[in-house]
Amino acid sequence: MSRKLTIPLLLLCALSSCTQPTYVANKLQVPIFTHADEKEIEASYNLFGSAHVAAGYAITDEIAAVGSCRFSKFTAGDSESYHSNFYDIGAGYYRKPSDDEIFRFEVFGRIGYGYMKTIDTDEEPFSLMASDGVTQVGFFSYDYWKSQVQINTGISYENISLIGSLRTGFMHLGNISRRIQRTDDGTVVEQSFEANRNIPFFDYGFTARVETIYRLGIELQVGGGKMSKTIGFSGSEKYPIFSFGLTYKF
């Protein structure tokens, strides 16, 4: 086998067969608006290494705008460390509940940008085994855009809300970069190319929220996400959603 990596082999290894993660599920924003001019902010931490902040504003009694950011730093395996951030904005419809109604429903279209990369230090490279048995080490990164739709639905009674959420759409892979060095002779290969692939995905979550004094809420969200496996993406079961957070409405 040639020591030079071709683009197809790079894509396959970077996104499937190696140990580095290829997808991290996002904590799902669940504002649960009830009337015009309502504002909501939230901050949470996923036990699997992600911090999440979000904000939303109900423009009318039916239309609202939302936005969120995720900041991740985590480890896969014994020594492989990664950054994976994601930012998105959106707008959509929510159903204004009537007096004493407990049913809740809202749907938002969202667009966002994110990236995944290894932490660029010589102490923390990823490693993989070539077909001729020689270990290779290096760093990789890729970026992507997401176009997505999210539905939140459930019940809210007095100060307790139980909401199920589904976010689905397409992830457009952008630039993939990789630097690999063979450990036997030091041969270095650097490659960067545009993947230009649209990959279906979905994230899901279940949120339990208790609203306390001054409309300060305490919430727990559990869930996960999946990518299409038709091109070799593995699921994100290693990095599910198990998030604790605070919300505030005003």
C-alpha positions in Angstrom: 0.0 0.0 0.0 1.3 3.5 -0.9 2.2 5.6 2.1 0.4 8.6 0.5 -3.1 8.8 1.7 -5.7 9.4 -1.0 -8.8 11.6 -0.4 -11.2 8.7 -0.3 -9.1 6.9 2.3 -8.7 10.1 4.3 -12.5 10.7 4.4 -13.2 7.1 5.4 -10.6 7.1 8.2 -11.3 10.6 9.4 -15.0 10.0 9.7 -15.5 6.3 10.6 -12.8 3.8 11.2 -10.5 5.8 13.5 -11.3 6.4 17.2 -11.9 10.2 16.9 -15.5 11.3 17.3 -17.3 12.5 14.2 -20.5 13.9 15.7 -21.6 15.4 19.0 -25.3 15.7 19.8 -26.4 19.2 20.9 -28.4 20.0 24.0 -31.8 21.1 22.7 -33.2 24.5 23.4 -36.7 24.3 24.9 -38.0 27.8 25.6 -41.8 26.9 25.8 -43.1 30.4 25.1 -46.6 31.4 26.3 -47.2 35.0 25.2 -45.8 37.9 23.2 -42.7 39.8 24.5 -41.7 36.8 26.7 -37.9 36.4 27.0 -36.0 33.3 28.0 -32.3 32.6 28.7 -30.7 29.3 29.7 -27.3 27.9 30.6 -26.5 24.3 31.2 -23.7 21.8 31.4 -23.6 18.3 29.8 -21.8 15.8 31.9 -20.0 14.5 28.8 -18.1 17.8 28.4 -20.2 20.5 26.8 -21.4 23.9 28.0 -24.5 25.3 26.4 -26.1 28.8 26.5 -29.2 29.9 24.7 -31.7 32.8 24.5 -35.1 33.3 22.9 -37.7 36.1 22.4 -41.4 35.8 21.6 -42.0 38.5 19.0 -45.8 38.0 18.8 -48.3 35.6 20.3 -47.2 33.1 17.6 -43.8 33.9 16.3 -40.5 33.7 18.2 -36.7 33.9 17.6 -34.1 31.6 19.2 -30.3 31.1 19.3 -27.8 29.0 21.1 -24.1 28.1 21.4 -22.4 24.9 22.5 -18.8 24.8 23.7 -17.2 21.3 24.0 -13.9 19.9 25.2 -13.7 16.2 25.7 -11.5 13.1 25.5 -11.9 10.0 23.4 -9.8 7.0 24.4 -6.9 7.4 26.7 -5.3 10.6 25.4 -7.1 12.0 22.4 -8.6 15.4 23.2 -11.0 17.5 21.1 -12.8 20.8 20.7 -16.2 20.9 19.1 -18.2 24.1 19.1 -21.5 24.9 17.5 -23.5 28.1 17.0 -27.1 28.5 15.6 -30.0 30.9 15.3 -33.6 30.4 14.2 -37.2 31.4 14.2 -40.6 29.7 14.2 -44.1 29.2 15.6 -45.3 28.5 19.0 -48.9 27.8 20.1 -50.1 30.3 22.7 -51.9 28.3 25.4 -55.3 29.3 26.6 -56.0 29.8 30.3 -55.4 26.6 32.3 -54.3 24.7 29.1 -51.4 22.3 29.8 -50.5 21.3 26.3 -47.4 22.9 24.7 -46.2 23.0 21.1 -43.5 24.9 19.2 -41.5 24.4 16.0 -38.4 26.3 14.9 -36.3 26.3 11.7 -32.6 26.8 12.6 -29.3 27.2 10.8 -25.9 26.9 12.4 -22.1 26.5 12.0 -19.8 24.2 13.9 -16.4 22.5 13.9 -14.5 19.6 15.3 -10.7 19.5 15.9 -8.0 17.8 17.9 -6.3 20.0 20.4 -3.1 21.1 18.6 -0.4 19.9 21.0 2.3 17.3 20.4 1.3 15.6 23.6 -2.2 14.8 22.5 -2.3 13.4 18.9 -4.7 10.8 17.7 -3.2 7.4 16.6 -4.3 4.9 14.0 -2.9 1.7 12.4 -2.1 1.6 8.7 -2.8 -1.5 6.6 0.9 -2.4 6.7 0.9 -2.5 10.5 2.7 0.8 11.1 1.2 3.2 13.7 0.5 6.8 12.4 -0.1 9.8 14.6 -1.5 13.3 13.8 -4.2 15.9 14.0 -7.5 16.5 12.2 -10.2 19.0 11.9 -13.4 19.7 9.9 -16.2 22.3 9.8 -19.8 22.1 8.9 -23.1 23.9 8.5 -26.5 22.6 9.7 -30.0 23.3 8.4 -32.5 21.9 10.8 -36.0 21.9 12.2 -36.8 21.3 15.9 -40.1 20.4 17.4 -40.9 20.7 21.2 -44.1 19.3 22.5 -45.4 18.2 25.9 -47.2 19.4 29.0 -46.8 22.2 31.5 -48.8 22.2 34.7 -48.3 24.9 37.3 -44.5 25.0 37.8 -43.6 21.7 36.2 -42.9 21.1 32.5 -42.3 17.7 30.7 -41.2 18.2 27.1 -40.1 15.9 24.3 -37.9 17.4 21.5 -36.8 16.2 18.1 -34.3 18.1 15.9 -33.6 16.9 12.3 -32.1 18.1 9.1 -28.9 18.0 7.1 -25.2 18.6 8.1 -23.2 20.0 5.2 -19.5 18.9 5.6 -17.1 21.6 4.7 -13.3 21.6 4.8 -11.5 18.5 6.2 -7.9 18.9 7.2 -5.5 16.3 8.4 -1.8 16.0 9.3 -0.4 12.4 9.7 3.1 11.2 10.5 4.3 7.6 10.3 6.2 6.4 13.4 8.6 4.2 11.4 10.3 6.7 9.1 8.7 10.1 10.0 6.9 10.5 6.7 4.4 13.4 7.0 1.3 13.8 4.9 -0.9 16.9 5.1 -4.2 17.1 3.2 -7.1 19.6 3.1 -10.1 19.3 0.8 -13.8 20.3 0.6 -16.0 17.3 1.4 -19.2 18.9 0.1 -21.5 16.3 1.5 -25.0 16.7 3.0 -25.6 14.1 5.7 -29.0 13.5 7.4 -29.0 13.6 11.2 -31.4 13.9 14.1 -31.0 14.9 17.8 -33.6 14.0 20.4 -34.2 14.9 24.0 -36.6 14.7 27.0 -36.6 17.7 29.3 -38.0 18.0 32.8 -38.2 21.5 34.2 -39.3 22.9 37.6 -39.9 26.6 37.8 -39.1 28.2 41.2 -39.3 31.7 42.5 -38.9 34.7 40.1 -39.5 32.3 37.2 -36.1 30.7 37.7 -36.2 27.2 36.3 -34.1 24.1 37.1 -34.0 21.5 34.3 -32.6 18.1 33.4 -32.4 17.0 29.7 -31.4 13.5 28.5 -31.1 12.4 24.9 -28.7 11.9 22.1 -28.2 12.0 18.4 -27.5 10.0 15.2 -25.9 10.6 11.9 -26.7 8.7 8.6 -24.6 5.5 8.6 -24.6 5.2 4.8 -21.3 6.9 4.5 -19.6 5.5 7.5 -20.5 7.9 10.3 -20.8 6.3 13.7 -23.5 7.4 16.1 -22.8 9.7 19.0 -23.7 7.2 21.8 -20.3 8.0 23.5 -21.4 11.6 23.8 -25.1 11.7 24.7 -27.1 14.5 26.2 -27.2 14.4 30.0 -27.5 18.0 30.9 -28.3 20.0 34.0 -29.1 23.7 33.7 -30.9 26.9 34.8 -33.5 28.9 32.8 -34.9 32.3 33.5 -38.0 33.9 31.9 -38.9 37.6 32.1 
